[in-house]
Amino acid sequence: MSRVLITGAAGFIGSHLVHSLAAEGAQVRAFDNLSSGNLENLSGLRDRIEFIEGDVQDPDATMAACRGVDYVFHEAAIPSVPKSVADPIGTDGPNLKGTLQMLEAARTAGVKRFVFAASSAAYGNNPELPKREDMIPEPVSPYAVQKVASELYMSSYAQVFGLETVALRYFNIFGDRQDPSSQYSGVLARFISLMSGGECPTIFGDGETSRDFTHVDNVVQANLLAVRAPSKASGGVYNIATGHRVTLNQAFDAISRVLGFEGRPNYLPEREGDIRHSVADISRAQDVLGYRVSVSFEEGLEKMLRRD
Protein backbone atom coordinates (compact mmCIF):
# COMPACT_ATOMS: atom_id res chain seq x y z
CA MET A 1 0.00 0.00 0.00
CA SER A 2 1.48 3.37 -0.94
CA ARG A 3 -0.90 6.27 -1.63
CA VAL A 4 -4.18 6.37 0.29
CA LEU A 5 -7.04 8.82 0.75
CA ILE A 6 -9.14 8.79 3.93
CA THR A 7 -12.33 10.84 4.00
CA GLY A 8 -13.69 11.90 7.37
CA ALA A 9 -10.07 11.69 8.45
CA ALA A 10 -10.39 13.94 11.50
CA GLY A 11 -13.30 11.94 12.88
CA PHE A 12 -13.41 8.99 15.25
CA ILE A 13 -12.78 6.03 12.92
CA GLY A 14 -11.07 8.04 10.19
CA SER A 15 -8.38 9.33 12.53
CA HIS A 16 -7.61 5.81 13.72
CA LEU A 17 -7.09 4.80 10.09
CA VAL A 18 -4.81 7.79 9.52
CA HIS A 19 -2.65 6.90 12.52
CA SER A 20 -2.43 3.23 11.54
CA LEU A 21 -1.63 3.82 7.88
CA ALA A 22 0.90 6.54 8.63
CA ALA A 23 2.62 4.15 11.04
CA GLU A 24 2.82 1.60 8.21
CA GLY A 25 4.62 4.15 6.05
CA ALA A 26 1.78 4.82 3.61
CA GLN A 27 1.50 8.19 1.91
CA VAL A 28 -1.66 9.44 3.57
CA ARG A 29 -3.95 12.14 2.23
CA ALA A 30 -6.50 13.11 4.87
CA PHE A 31 -9.75 14.75 3.72
CA ASP A 32 -12.32 16.34 6.04
CA ASN A 33 -14.61 19.37 6.07
CA LEU A 34 -14.20 19.63 9.87
CA SER A 35 -17.96 19.92 10.42
CA SER A 36 -17.68 17.31 13.15
CA GLY A 37 -14.09 16.10 12.91
CA ASN A 38 -11.37 17.54 15.12
CA LEU A 39 -7.83 18.27 13.99
CA GLU A 40 -6.63 17.31 17.46
CA ASN A 41 -7.39 13.73 16.44
CA LEU A 42 -4.50 14.03 13.98
CA SER A 43 -2.05 15.57 16.42
CA GLY A 44 1.53 14.46 15.95
CA LEU A 45 0.90 13.55 12.31
CA ARG A 46 0.49 16.83 10.48
CA ASP A 47 4.08 16.80 9.20
CA ARG A 48 3.73 13.20 7.99
CA ILE A 49 0.42 13.43 6.14
CA GLU A 50 -1.22 15.70 3.59
CA PHE A 51 -4.39 17.29 4.94
CA ILE A 52 -7.07 18.73 2.64
CA GLU A 53 -10.04 20.58 4.06
CA GLY A 54 -12.92 19.88 1.72
CA ASP A 55 -16.41 18.45 1.34
CA VAL A 56 -17.28 15.10 -0.21
CA GLN A 57 -20.12 16.75 -2.14
CA ASP A 58 -17.73 19.12 -3.94
CA PRO A 59 -16.73 17.72 -7.39
CA ASP A 60 -13.55 19.80 -7.66
CA ALA A 61 -12.40 19.01 -4.13
CA THR A 62 -13.04 15.27 -4.47
CA MET A 63 -11.29 15.09 -7.84
CA ALA A 64 -8.25 16.82 -6.36
CA ALA A 65 -8.32 14.52 -3.35
CA CYS A 66 -8.44 11.33 -5.46
CA ARG A 67 -5.78 12.35 -7.94
CA GLY A 68 -2.74 10.07 -7.72
CA VAL A 69 -4.30 7.85 -5.04
CA ASP A 70 -4.23 4.04 -5.05
CA TYR A 71 -6.89 3.37 -2.41
CA VAL A 72 -9.80 5.29 -0.91
CA PHE A 73 -11.21 4.70 2.58
CA HIS A 74 -14.54 6.53 2.63
CA GLU A 75 -15.46 7.20 6.26
CA ALA A 76 -17.03 10.66 5.90
CA ALA A 77 -20.69 10.77 6.91
CA ILE A 78 -23.17 12.12 9.41
CA PRO A 79 -23.47 8.84 11.35
CA SER A 80 -26.63 9.67 13.22
CA VAL A 81 -30.05 8.08 13.03
CA PRO A 82 -31.69 10.88 15.11
CA LYS A 83 -30.18 13.62 12.95
CA SER A 84 -31.31 11.86 9.78
CA VAL A 85 -34.84 11.71 11.16
CA ALA A 86 -34.76 15.40 12.06
CA ASP A 87 -33.18 16.43 8.72
CA PRO A 88 -33.42 13.72 6.04
CA ILE A 89 -32.58 16.08 3.19
CA GLY A 90 -29.64 17.67 5.00
CA THR A 91 -28.10 14.29 5.85
CA ASP A 92 -28.76 12.80 2.41
CA GLY A 93 -26.18 15.14 0.88
CA PRO A 94 -23.15 14.05 2.94
CA ASN A 95 -24.25 10.43 3.31
CA LEU A 96 -25.51 9.50 -0.17
CA LYS A 97 -24.64 12.25 -2.64
CA GLY A 98 -21.20 12.49 -1.07
CA THR A 99 -20.61 8.77 -1.51
CA LEU A 100 -21.66 8.91 -5.15
CA GLN A 101 -19.42 11.92 -5.74
CA MET A 102 -16.48 10.11 -4.12
CA LEU A 103 -17.09 7.00 -6.25
CA GLU A 104 -17.15 9.07 -9.41
CA ALA A 105 -13.98 10.93 -8.47
CA ALA A 106 -12.25 7.66 -7.61
CA ARG A 107 -13.32 6.07 -10.90
CA THR A 108 -12.13 9.04 -12.91
CA ALA A 109 -8.80 9.12 -11.07
CA GLY A 110 -8.15 5.42 -11.65
CA VAL A 111 -8.24 4.38 -7.99
CA LYS A 112 -7.54 0.66 -7.50
CA ARG A 113 -10.03 -0.03 -4.71
CA PHE A 114 -12.68 1.89 -2.77
CA VAL A 115 -13.58 0.84 0.79
CA PHE A 116 -16.83 2.16 2.27
CA ALA A 117 -18.05 2.52 5.84
CA ALA A 118 -21.49 0.89 5.64
CA SER A 119 -23.77 0.27 8.63
CA SER A 120 -25.57 -2.52 10.45
CA ALA A 121 -28.58 -0.18 10.36
CA ALA A 122 -29.24 -1.87 7.00
CA TYR A 123 -30.84 -4.79 8.87
CA GLY A 124 -33.51 -2.60 10.43
CA ASN A 125 -35.96 -4.25 12.83
CA ASN A 126 -35.58 -7.78 11.50
CA PRO A 127 -35.47 -9.88 14.72
CA GLU A 128 -33.54 -12.76 13.15
CA LEU A 129 -30.13 -13.36 14.72
CA PRO A 130 -27.32 -13.33 13.85
CA LYS A 131 -27.42 -10.72 11.13
CA ARG A 132 -26.15 -12.11 7.81
CA GLU A 133 -25.22 -10.19 4.69
CA ASP A 134 -27.59 -12.31 2.57
CA MET A 135 -30.60 -10.97 4.47
CA ILE A 136 -32.75 -8.56 2.49
CA PRO A 137 -32.00 -5.04 3.81
CA GLU A 138 -34.84 -3.51 5.80
CA PRO A 139 -33.64 0.05 6.46
CA VAL A 140 -35.96 2.11 8.64
CA SER A 141 -34.33 5.49 9.30
CA PRO A 142 -33.26 7.89 6.54
CA TYR A 143 -29.67 7.26 7.68
CA ALA A 144 -30.06 3.53 7.09
CA VAL A 145 -31.65 4.15 3.68
CA GLN A 146 -28.73 6.41 2.75
CA LYS A 147 -26.21 3.74 3.74
CA VAL A 148 -28.02 0.95 1.87
CA ALA A 149 -28.37 3.10 -1.24
CA SER A 150 -24.65 3.82 -1.02
CA GLU A 151 -23.96 0.07 -0.91
CA LEU A 152 -25.96 -0.30 -4.12
CA TYR A 153 -23.92 2.44 -5.77
CA MET A 154 -20.79 0.58 -4.66
CA SER A 155 -22.00 -2.61 -6.33
CA SER A 156 -22.99 -0.69 -9.45
CA TYR A 157 -19.58 0.94 -9.80
CA ALA A 158 -17.90 -2.44 -9.39
CA GLN A 159 -20.08 -4.11 -12.04
CA VAL A 160 -20.50 -1.27 -14.54
CA PHE A 161 -17.20 0.59 -14.29
CA GLY A 162 -14.81 -2.03 -12.92
CA LEU A 163 -13.89 0.01 -9.83
CA GLU A 164 -13.13 -2.53 -7.12
CA THR A 165 -15.30 -1.78 -4.08
CA VAL A 166 -15.70 -3.26 -0.60
CA ALA A 167 -18.50 -2.26 1.81
CA LEU A 168 -17.94 -2.89 5.52
CA ARG A 169 -21.08 -2.94 7.68
CA TYR A 170 -19.94 -1.64 11.05
CA PHE A 171 -21.68 -2.73 14.25
CA ASN A 172 -21.61 -0.47 17.38
CA ILE A 173 -18.02 0.74 17.22
CA PHE A 174 -16.35 2.09 20.36
CA GLY A 175 -12.93 3.34 21.41
CA ASP A 176 -10.92 6.40 22.30
CA ARG A 177 -11.49 9.65 20.37
CA GLN A 178 -15.23 8.98 20.40
CA ASP A 179 -16.81 12.25 21.49
CA PRO A 180 -18.90 11.61 24.63
CA SER A 181 -20.30 15.15 24.57
CA SER A 182 -22.21 14.48 21.37
CA GLN A 183 -25.78 13.21 21.66
CA TYR A 184 -24.94 10.92 18.74
CA SER A 185 -21.84 9.29 20.23
CA GLY A 186 -21.70 5.64 21.26
CA VAL A 187 -23.41 4.51 24.43
CA LEU A 188 -20.15 3.26 25.96
CA ALA A 189 -18.46 6.64 25.52
CA ARG A 190 -21.41 8.32 27.25
CA PHE A 191 -21.42 5.77 30.07
CA ILE A 192 -17.69 6.23 30.70
CA SER A 193 -17.87 10.02 30.57
CA LEU A 194 -20.73 10.20 33.07
CA MET A 195 -19.50 7.49 35.41
CA SER A 196 -15.96 8.91 35.49
CA GLY A 197 -17.54 12.08 36.85
CA GLY A 198 -19.60 10.21 39.42
CA GLU A 199 -22.89 10.52 37.51
CA CYS A 200 -25.35 7.70 36.85
CA PRO A 201 -26.10 7.06 33.17
CA THR A 202 -29.56 6.49 31.75
CA ILE A 203 -30.61 3.16 30.30
CA PHE A 204 -33.82 2.98 28.29
CA GLY A 205 -35.71 -0.22 29.03
CA ASP A 206 -34.61 -2.99 31.37
CA GLY A 207 -30.97 -2.96 30.30
CA GLU A 208 -31.18 -6.36 28.64
CA THR A 209 -31.00 -4.78 25.20
CA SER A 210 -27.87 -6.20 23.57
CA ARG A 211 -25.40 -5.06 20.97
CA ASP A 212 -22.34 -6.40 19.17
CA PHE A 213 -19.93 -3.83 20.62
CA THR A 214 -16.79 -3.75 18.47
CA HIS A 215 -13.54 -1.99 19.33
CA VAL A 216 -12.21 0.42 16.72
CA ASP A 217 -8.96 -1.58 16.36
CA ASN A 218 -11.00 -4.37 14.78
CA VAL A 219 -12.45 -1.86 12.30
CA VAL A 220 -9.00 -0.59 11.35
CA GLN A 221 -7.84 -4.16 10.79
CA ALA A 222 -10.88 -4.85 8.59
CA ASN A 223 -10.21 -1.79 6.43
CA LEU A 224 -6.59 -2.76 5.86
CA LEU A 225 -7.62 -6.29 4.96
CA ALA A 226 -10.27 -4.93 2.60
CA VAL A 227 -7.69 -3.29 0.33
CA ARG A 228 -5.40 -6.32 0.40
CA ALA A 229 -8.06 -8.97 -0.20
CA PRO A 230 -8.20 -10.78 -3.57
CA SER A 231 -10.35 -9.43 -6.38
CA LYS A 232 -13.18 -11.82 -5.47
CA ALA A 233 -13.85 -9.54 -2.49
CA SER A 234 -14.83 -6.71 -4.83
CA GLY A 235 -18.48 -5.73 -4.93
CA GLY A 236 -19.15 -7.47 -1.61
CA VAL A 237 -20.67 -6.41 1.69
CA TYR A 238 -19.12 -7.65 4.94
CA ASN A 239 -20.19 -7.49 8.59
CA ILE A 240 -17.47 -6.07 10.83
CA ALA A 241 -18.14 -6.98 14.45
CA THR A 242 -17.19 -9.57 17.08
CA GLY A 243 -20.01 -12.06 16.69
CA HIS A 244 -20.92 -11.75 20.37
CA ARG A 245 -23.69 -9.86 22.20
CA VAL A 246 -23.25 -7.72 25.31
CA THR A 247 -26.24 -6.30 27.18
CA LEU A 248 -26.29 -2.71 28.41
CA ASN A 249 -26.43 -4.04 31.97
CA GLN A 250 -23.31 -6.11 31.36
CA ALA A 251 -21.54 -3.11 29.82
CA PHE A 252 -22.51 -0.94 32.79
CA ASP A 253 -21.27 -3.56 35.26
CA ALA A 254 -17.96 -3.97 33.41
CA ILE A 255 -17.31 -0.22 33.44
CA SER A 256 -18.32 -0.01 37.10
CA ARG A 257 -15.79 -2.68 38.07
CA VAL A 258 -12.91 -0.87 36.41
CA LEU A 259 -13.88 2.59 37.68
CA GLY A 260 -14.98 1.46 41.13
CA PHE A 261 -18.34 3.09 40.45
CA GLU A 262 -20.99 2.22 43.05
CA GLY A 263 -24.08 3.89 41.58
CA ARG A 264 -26.86 2.33 39.55
CA PRO A 265 -28.29 3.33 36.17
CA ASN A 266 -31.36 5.48 35.81
CA TYR A 267 -33.87 3.22 34.04
CA LEU A 268 -36.44 4.91 31.82
CA PRO A 269 -39.13 3.41 29.59
CA GLU A 270 -37.87 1.76 26.43
CA ARG A 271 -37.82 4.09 23.44
CA GLU A 272 -40.18 3.29 20.62
CA GLY A 273 -38.34 1.93 17.60
CA ASP A 274 -35.22 0.82 19.45
CA ILE A 275 -33.91 -2.51 18.21
CA ARG A 276 -33.88 -5.05 21.05
CA HIS A 277 -30.93 -7.23 20.02
CA SER A 278 -28.18 -7.14 17.41
CA VAL A 279 -25.28 -9.48 16.74
CA ALA A 280 -23.37 -10.20 13.55
CA ASP A 281 -22.45 -13.30 11.64
CA ILE A 282 -18.84 -12.47 10.68
CA SER A 283 -18.06 -15.66 8.76
CA ARG A 284 -18.09 -13.96 5.34
CA ALA A 285 -15.52 -11.37 6.44
CA GLN A 286 -13.43 -14.15 7.96
CA ASP A 287 -13.55 -16.30 4.83
CA VAL A 288 -13.09 -13.64 2.15
CA LEU A 289 -11.13 -10.87 3.87
CA GLY A 290 -9.24 -12.94 6.43
CA TYR A 291 -10.79 -10.88 9.22
CA ARG A 292 -10.24 -11.96 12.81
CA VAL A 293 -11.36 -10.30 16.04
CA SER A 294 -8.13 -8.92 17.46
CA VAL A 295 -9.63 -7.02 20.41
CA SER A 296 -12.47 -8.47 22.48
CA PHE A 297 -15.12 -6.35 24.18
CA GLU A 298 -13.37 -6.64 27.55
CA GLU A 299 -9.94 -5.83 26.10
CA GLY A 300 -11.34 -2.89 24.18
CA LEU A 301 -13.07 -1.53 27.24
CA GLU A 302 -9.83 -1.72 29.21
CA LYS A 303 -7.96 0.11 26.45
CA MET A 304 -10.62 2.81 26.34
CA LEU A 305 -10.68 3.26 30.11
CA ARG A 306 -6.89 3.41 30.34
CA ARG A 307 -6.97 6.35 27.93
CA ASP A 308 -9.92 8.08 29.61
N, C-alpha and C positions, 0 to 999 in steps of 0.2 A: 504494500500500500504506500503510495507516495503523496498524491495531491488530493485533499479531501475538502469538501464544503459541509459545514454543519449549520443548518438554520435553527433559529431559536437558541443560539449558542450561549447566550448569557442567562438562560433559564435553568431550571432544576436539572433535567436530564441532559439537555444540550451541553451544559458546562461540564458535566461529568465525562461526556464523550470528548470534549475538547482536551481536558486534562489527560485522559487516557491516551488519545491519539498523539498528542504532543510528546508524551513520555515515550511513545514507541518510535518517535523520530519522523512522523508524518509531517508533510507540509500542510498546515491547517489554515483554512480560511473560515473565519467565524462571521456569521451573518445574523443580525438581530436588529429589530426596530426599537428595542428598549422600552416597549410599552409596558411590559411586565418583567422583563429580564433585568438583571443587575450586573453591571460591569465588575462589581466586587467578586462575583463568582468566577471571574477570569483573572483574579489577582495573581501576580507572579508569572503570568504567561504572556503579557502584552508584547514583550520584546521577542517572543518565539513564535507568535502567530500573526496572521493578517486579520484585522478586524474591519468589517464593513458594516456601517449602520445603514440599514435599508429595510424595505417592506417586501414581503413575498408576493404582494399583489402588483408590484411595480415591474412592468416588463423590462425596462432599461436596467434597473437595479439587479433583477434576477439573472439577466443575460450576462451582465458584468461579473456577477458572483460565480456563475457556472463556467465561465471561460477558462480553459486550461485545467479543469478539474477532472479527476478520474472517477471519484465516487461522491455521491450526495447522501447525507443523512438528514432527512427532513423531519425536524422535531418542532418547528414553529407552529403554534396553534393557540387558540384560547381554549384550554382544556377544562371547560366548566359546563356541566349540565345546567345548573341554575342560571348562569349568564346566557346560555343559548335559549333558554325558555323565556327569559326577560327580553332578549334582543336577538331573535332568530336571524334577521337580515344582517345585523351588524356582525354577528359571529360567522355567518356564512362566507363572508369575504375572506377573512384570514384562514378559515378552516377548509373550505372547499375551493373557492376561486384561487386562493394562494397555492394550494396543492397543484391544481391544474397549471397555473402559471409556472411553478417550479418544474413540473414535468416537461412542459414545452421548452423551457430554457435549457434543461438538461439534455433533452433530445437534440436540440439545435446545436448545442455545444459538444456533442459527441461523448457524453458521460458514459462510462462503462456500466455502472449499476446505481440504482436509486433505491434507498432504503427508507421506508415510511413508518412513522409512529402511528399505528392504528390503535383501536381501543376495544376492550372487552364489552363496552357499551353496545356493540353490535348485536349481542345476544339478547338484549332487552329483558323481558320478564319471563322468558322461557324457563320453567322450573327444572328442566332436565339437567342432571349433573352426571359427570363433569361436562364442561362446555367443550365442544369439539368444533373444529373449523368446518366440517362438512354439514353442520346445522345451517338451516336457512336463516339468514340474519333477520332479526325482529327489532330493529331500532325503534325506540320510543321518543326520546328527546331530539330536538333539532341537532344537538351536538352529535348524537349517535348517527343520525341520518347523514350528517356532513362527513363523518368518518367512513361510513359504509360506502357512500358515493365516491369518496376519494379512493377507496380500495378498488372500486370498479374502474375508475380512471387508470389506476396502476395496472390492472390486468389488461385494459385496452391498449395502453402504450406498449406493453410487453408484446401483445399479439399483433398489433397493427404496425407499430413502428420499430419493433425489435429492441427497444430500450429494456434492459434487464431490470426488473423491479422485485422487491421483496417487502411485504407488509407484515409488520410485527404487532400483534394485538396485545397491548400491555394490560396487565391486571394490577390494580391497586399498588402502585409503586411508592416506596418510601425510602428515605435516607437523608443525609445531611444536605444542606442548601435548599431544603423544602421550606417555603415561607410559612411559618405558623400563624402569621398575622393576617393572612388572606383567608377570607371566608370560603375560598375554593381549594385550600390546601388539603393534604391528606389528613385523615382522622388521627393517625399516629403522631404526626407533627403537632397537631392541636393538643392532643392528650399530653404529650411531653412538655410542651410550652406551659400549659396550665398547671400541671402537677409539679413541675420544677419550681413554680412560684407559690406552691401551697394551695392552689385552687382545685376544686373538684370539677372534672369535665362532665359534659352532658352526654348521655346515651339515649337515643330514641328507641323505644321498645324495651324488651326485656334483656337486651345485651347478648342474646344468643344468635343474633345476625352474624353471619360469617363471611369472610372474604379470603381470597388467595393473596395475602400480603407478600409482596416481592421486593427485595432490596434492589436498589438502583445498580449495584455492581453486577447483578444478573442481567440487567437490561443492557448495560455497556457490553458485556460479553456477547450477548445475542446480536447486537448491532455489528460487532467486529466479525462474528461468524457469518453474518448475513452477506457481507461483501466478499468473503472468502469461499463461500459455498459453491459447489458446482453449478453449472448452468441450469440443471434440472430444478434448482430452487426458484428460478425466475418465474414471476407471475403468481407465486404462491402467497398464502396467508398463514401465519404461524402464531400460536399462542405463546406468550412469554410470561411465565409465572413459575410457581414452585410445585403445583399439583397437590397442595395441601391447604385445608381450610383452618382458619383461626377465628374464633368468635371475638366480639368486642370485649366481652367479659374476660376472656383469656388474655387479650392484649392489655387490658387495663391492669390485670393482676401481675403480668410480667413486668410492666413498667413500674408498678408499685414496689415490687421486690427490689429492683435495682435502685430506685430512688429512695427507698425507705418511706414511701408515702403511706399514710395511715387512713386517709379519707376514703369515702365511697362515692361512686358516680351519682349524678343527679339523673334519675330516670324520668323521661317524659314519654307521652304517647308516641307510638310508632308513626312515622310520617307516611302519608299516603303516597304510593308509588315507589317506595323504597324496595329494592330487591332483597329478598330474605337471605339467600345463600348464593355464593359464587365460588367456583373452583374450576381450574383449567385441566384439560387433558393436554399434556405437553409432549406427547409421543411423536407428533409430526415434526416439531422443532428438533427433538432429539435425533430422529432418524435422518432428516434431510440436512439440517444445519449443523448437527453435532453438538447441540446445546445441552449443557448440564447445569444443574443448580449448584452454583459455587458458594453461595451464602444463604444459609437457612434463615427462617424468620428470627429465631433466637439470636443467631450470630449477627444478623443485620441490626436488630434492636440494640445489642450491646455496642456495635460500632457507632450507631446514631447517638446513643446516650453518652458515650465517651467523648463525643465531639460537642455535645450540648453545652 
